[in-house]
């Protein structure tokens, strides 16, 4: 018996399983796991015998009266795990699918990695094989690209259901949004925002019957996943546009009324400074409360925010000036390119440093 597996539980959300679930549970117990939690997410009556067989093998079976989604099933399992983990001496939990996509050996591999390193462990599949359905290959590559672009971290299998989660992070997972497949994407984003470094463990790529038995809706669930991925960035973009509009309006109002009789160079300076102070305070407040929902005190983030603002302005000036002397392009075009690049960089710095979640 593997001693390390005794301190790791396995959580299996299940909807309308077949005999594969029973065989999988039996093999997991045979490998040395002692705590297996199954969540019946509103399965048909015809499938209840499989849950009963799993219970007879020693698994804990929890039931939803109706289908509530994979994310909700995981949360139900997490809540039960937290109620027993301290008493049973458990240090983490492995989530796995019930449809045969995860081999017993890979489940053991992820559990061992979790026991050795208390961080988020991801069982990562290889999507380059010919047996991988096109929609799975394309969908994963696209979400990997977007995650790298918006969150600065390369995750090669963003939708893997085989994950190792340390106890310290399980409680935080209970508070994450999402009840269906988007929940797992939300977990990755949250982990990145907390400064965690998920460890990827290579696993076998298995697609039974070309993945026809999956409960994943290509349209509905994909929209929810991408909606979650772009949620922060969309709010960040709106906040930035509103801040720019406020900046322009205040500048125009001051230079055309209050500062109208002053020397133009001083009027422009005073108008620019005042407008930037007001618009930046609006942007900071909006980003803190509405975009990234930072719960830390203002003092912990405002100095980081203005340090970033100052650095961003300096980089914009330096890059535009340098590019102009090298390329002799129009400065407006150069500034548009440079500021667009800095816009994306600023977004990543804000969610990973300025307004980062506490670990």
C-alpha positions in Angstrom: 0.0 0.0 0.0 1.3 3.5 -0.9 1.4 5.4 2.3 1.1 8.8 0.5 -2.2 7.8 -1.0 -3.7 7.4 2.5 -3.6 11.1 3.1 -5.3 12.0 -0.3 -9.0 11.7 -1.0 -10.5 11.3 -4.5 -13.6 13.2 -5.6 -15.6 12.0 -8.5 -18.6 14.1 -9.8 -20.9 11.8 -11.8 -23.9 12.1 -14.0 -25.6 8.9 -15.5 -22.5 6.6 -15.0 -22.1 3.0 -16.1 -20.1 0.1 -14.9 -16.9 2.0 -15.6 -17.4 4.0 -12.4 -17.6 0.9 -10.3 -14.5 -0.6 -11.9 -12.6 2.7 -11.4 -13.5 3.0 -7.7 -12.6 -0.6 -7.1 -9.2 -0.1 -8.7 -8.6 3.1 -6.7 -9.2 1.3 -3.4 -6.9 -1.4 -4.6 -4.1 1.1 -5.2 -4.4 2.3 -1.6 -6.8 5.2 -1.6 -9.0 5.1 1.6 -11.4 8.0 1.0 -13.4 8.2 -2.2 -16.2 10.7 -2.5 -18.7 10.4 -5.3 -21.3 13.1 -6.1 -24.4 11.8 -7.9 -25.4 15.0 -9.8 -29.1 14.1 -10.4 -28.5 10.8 -12.4 -31.3 8.7 -13.8 -32.9 6.0 -11.6 -31.5 3.4 -14.0 -28.0 4.4 -12.9 -28.5 4.3 -9.1 -27.3 0.7 -8.9 -23.8 1.8 -9.9 -23.7 4.3 -7.0 -24.9 1.5 -4.7 -22.2 -0.8 -5.8 -19.6 2.0 -5.3 -21.0 2.5 -1.8 -20.6 -1.2 -1.1 -17.0 -1.0 -2.1 -16.5 1.7 0.5 -17.1 5.0 -1.3 -19.0 7.9 0.2 -21.9 8.8 -2.1 -23.6 12.2 -2.0 -26.7 12.9 -4.0 -28.2 15.9 -5.8 -32.0 15.4 -6.4 -31.6 17.1 -9.8 -28.7 17.9 -12.2 -27.0 21.0 -10.9 -23.8 21.0 -13.0 -20.2 19.7 -12.6 -19.1 22.9 -10.7 -21.8 22.5 -8.2 -21.1 18.8 -7.8 -17.4 19.6 -7.1 -18.4 22.2 -4.5 -20.7 19.6 -2.7 -17.8 17.2 -2.6 -15.4 19.9 -1.4 -17.7 20.8 1.4 -18.0 17.2 2.6 -14.2 16.8 2.3 -13.6 19.8 4.5 -15.9 18.3 7.2 -13.7 15.2 7.5 -10.2 16.1 6.4 -8.9 17.2 9.7 -10.3 14.2 11.6 -9.0 11.7 8.9 -5.6 13.4 8.5 -6.1 14.2 4.8 -3.8 16.8 3.2 -5.5 17.2 -0.2 -8.1 15.9 -2.7 -7.9 14.7 -6.3 -10.8 15.4 -8.6 -11.4 12.9 -11.4 -14.0 12.2 -14.0 -16.3 9.2 -14.0 -16.4 8.6 -17.7 -13.2 6.6 -18.2 -11.0 9.6 -19.3 -8.7 9.2 -16.4 -6.7 6.0 -15.8 -6.1 4.7 -12.3 -2.3 5.0 -12.8 -2.7 8.7 -13.7 -4.9 9.4 -10.7 -2.2 7.8 -8.5 0.4 10.0 -10.3 -1.5 13.2 -9.5 -2.1 12.2 -5.9 1.5 11.4 -5.3 2.5 14.8 -6.8 0.0 16.5 -4.5 1.4 14.7 -1.5 4.9 15.8 -2.3 4.1 19.4 -3.3 1.2 21.3 -1.7 0.1 23.3 -4.8 -2.5 22.9 -7.5 -1.6 19.8 -9.6 -3.0 19.5 -13.1 -3.1 16.2 -15.0 -2.1 17.5 -18.5 -3.1 15.7 -21.6 -1.3 15.8 -25.0 -3.6 17.1 -27.6 -1.3 16.6 -30.6 -2.4 13.0 -31.2 -4.5 11.9 -34.1 -7.2 10.3 -31.9 -8.0 13.6 -30.2 -11.3 15.1 -31.5 -10.8 18.3 -33.5 -13.1 20.3 -31.2 -11.2 19.3 -28.1 -7.8 20.0 -29.8 -8.9 23.4 -31.1 -10.8 24.4 -27.9 -7.9 23.7 -25.7 -5.3 25.4 -27.8 -7.5 28.5 -28.0 -8.1 28.7 -24.3 -4.4 28.1 -23.7 -3.5 31.0 -25.9 -6.1 33.4 -24.4 -5.0 32.4 -20.8 -1.4 33.1 -21.7 -2.4 36.5 -23.3 -4.6 37.7 -20.5 -3.2 36.1 -17.4 0.5 35.6 -18.3 0.6 31.9 -17.5 0.8 29.0 -20.0 -1.5 26.1 -19.0 -1.4 23.3 -21.6 -4.6 21.7 -20.5 -7.0 24.3 -19.2 -10.0 21.9 -19.0 -8.5 18.9 -17.4 -10.7 17.3 -14.8 -7.9 15.4 -13.1 -6.5 17.9 -10.5 -4.8 17.7 -7.2 -5.9 20.4 -4.7 -4.3 20.9 -1.3 -6.6 21.3 1.7 -5.5 25.0 2.1 -7.0 25.8 -1.3 -10.1 23.7 -1.1 -12.0 26.1 1.1 -11.2 29.0 -1.3 -12.5 26.9 -4.2 -15.9 26.7 -2.5 -16.3 30.4 -2.9 -15.5 30.5 -6.6 -18.3 31.4 -9.2 -19.7 28.9 -11.7 -21.8 25.8 -11.4 -21.0 24.0 -14.6 -17.8 23.3 -16.6 -16.7 26.9 -16.4 -16.0 26.4 -12.7 -12.8 24.6 -13.4 -11.6 27.5 -15.6 -12.4 29.9 -12.8 -10.3 27.8 -10.5 -7.3 28.2 -12.7 -7.8 32.0 -13.0 -8.1 32.3 -9.3 -5.0 30.2 -8.6 -3.0 32.4 -11.0 -4.3 35.6 -9.4 -3.2 34.3 -6.0 0.3 33.8 -7.3 0.1 30.0 -7.2 2.2 28.1 -9.6 0.2 25.1 -10.8 2.3 22.0 -11.5 1.5 20.1 -14.7 1.8 16.3 -14.6 1.7 14.5 -18.0 -1.2 12.0 -18.2 -2.6 9.7 -20.8 -5.0 11.2 -23.3 -8.1 9.0 -23.4 -11.3 9.6 -25.4 -13.8 6.8 -25.2 -16.0 6.6 -28.3 -14.6 9.9 -29.6 -15.8 11.5 -26.4 -19.5 11.1 -27.4 -20.6 10.4 -23.9 -19.5 13.8 -22.6 -22.0 16.1 -20.9 -20.1 19.1 -22.1 -22.2 21.4 -24.4 -19.9 22.8 -27.1 -21.9 26.0 -27.4 -23.5 26.7 -24.0 -20.5 25.6 -21.8 -17.9 27.2 -24.2 -19.7 30.5 -23.9 -19.7 30.3 -20.1 -16.0 29.4 -20.1 -14.9 32.3 -22.4 -17.3 34.6 -20.6 -15.4 33.8 -17.4 -12.0 34.2 -19.0 -12.8 37.6 -20.5 -14.8 38.8 -17.5 -11.9 40.7 -15.8 -10.5 42.0 -19.1 -13.9 43.3 -20.3 -14.5 45.2 -17.1 -10.9 46.5 -17.2 -11.5 47.7 -20.7 -14.7 49.5 -19.8 -13.1 51.0 -16.7 -10.2 52.3 -18.9 -12.5 53.8 -21.5 -14.6 55.6 -18.9 -11.4 56.9 -17.2 -10.1 58.2 -20.6 -13.5 59.9 -21.2 -13.4 61.5 -17.8 -9.9 62.7 -18.4 -10.8 64.3 -21.7 -13.9 65.9 -20.4 -12.2 67.5 -17.3 -9.3 68.7 -19.4 -11.6 70.3 -22.0 -13.8 71.9 -19.3 -10.9 73.4 -17.4 -9.0 74.7 -20.4 -12.1 76.2 -22.0 -13.5 77.8 -18.8 -11.6 78.2 -15.5 -8.1 78.3 -17.1 -9.1 80.1 -20.3 -7.3 83.4 -19.4 -4.1 81.8 -18.4 -0.9 81.4 -20.4 -1.6 78.4 -22.7 1.3 76.3 -21.6 0.4 76.6 -17.9 -3.3 76.1 -18.7 -2.5 72.9 -20.5 -0.2 71.7 -17.7 -2.8 72.5 -15.0 -5.6 71.0 -17.0 -3.7 67.8 -17.8 -2.5 67.3 -14.2 -6.0 67.9 -12.7 -7.7 65.7 -15.2 -5.2 62.9 -14.7 -5.5 63.0 -10.9 -9.3 62.8 -11.1 -9.4 60.1 -13.8 -6.7 58.0 -12.2 -8.6 58.0 -8.8 -11.7 57.0 -10.7 -9.8 54.2 -12.5 -8.2 53.0 -9.3 -11.5 52.8 -7.4 -13.3 51.2 -10.3 -10.6 48.6 -10.8 -10.3 47.8 -7.1 -14.0 47.5 -6.4 -15.7 46.4 -9.7 -13.0 44.8 -11.9 -10.7 42.8 -9.6 -12.8 43.1 -6.4 -9.8 43.6 -4.2 -10.6 43.0 -0.5 -7.3 44.4 0.8 -7.1 47.9 2.3 -6.5 50.9 0.0 -3.1 51.4 1.5 -1.9 48.0 0.3 -2.8 48.6 -3.4 -2.9 52.4 -4.1 0.9 52.9 -3.9 1.4 49.9 -6.3 -1.2 51.4 -8.7 0.5 54.8 -8.9 3.9 53.2 -9.2 2.5 51.3 -12.2 1.0 54.5 -13.6 4.3 56.4 -13.4 6.3 53.5 -14.9 3.7 53.1 -17.7 3.9 56.8 -18.6 7.7 56.7 -18.6 7.8 53.5 -20.7 5.3 55.1 -23.2 7.5 58.2 -23.6 10.7 56.2 -23.9 9.3 53.6 -26.4 7.5 56.2 -28.6 10.6 58.5 -28.6 13.0 55.6 -29.4 10.7 54.1 -32.1 10.4 57.5 -33.7 14.1 58.0 -34.1 14.6 54.5 -35.3 11.6 54.2 -37.7 10.6 57.8 -38.4 6.9 56.8 -38.3 4.1 59.1 -37.4 4.2 59.6 -33.6 0.4 59.1 -33.2 0.7 55.7 -34.9 3.7 54.8 -32.7 1.9 55.9 -29.5 -1.2 53.9 -30.4 0.9 50.7 -30.9 3.0 51.3 -27.8 0.0 52.2 -25.5 -2.0 49.2 -26.8 0.9 46.9 -25.8 1.2 48.6 -22.4 -2.5 48.3 -21.9 -2.3 44.5 -22.0 0.8 44.5 -19.8 -0.8 46.8 -17.3 -3.8 44.5 -17.1 -1.6 41.6 -16.2 0.4 43.6 -13.6 -2.8 44.8 -12.0 -4.5 41.5 -11.6 -1.2 39.7 -10.6 0.4 42.4 -8.4 -1.6 45.6 -7.7 -4.9 43.8 -6.9 -3.6 40.3 -6.5 -5.6 38.0 -4.2 -3.9 36.9 -1.0 -2.7 33.3 -1.0 
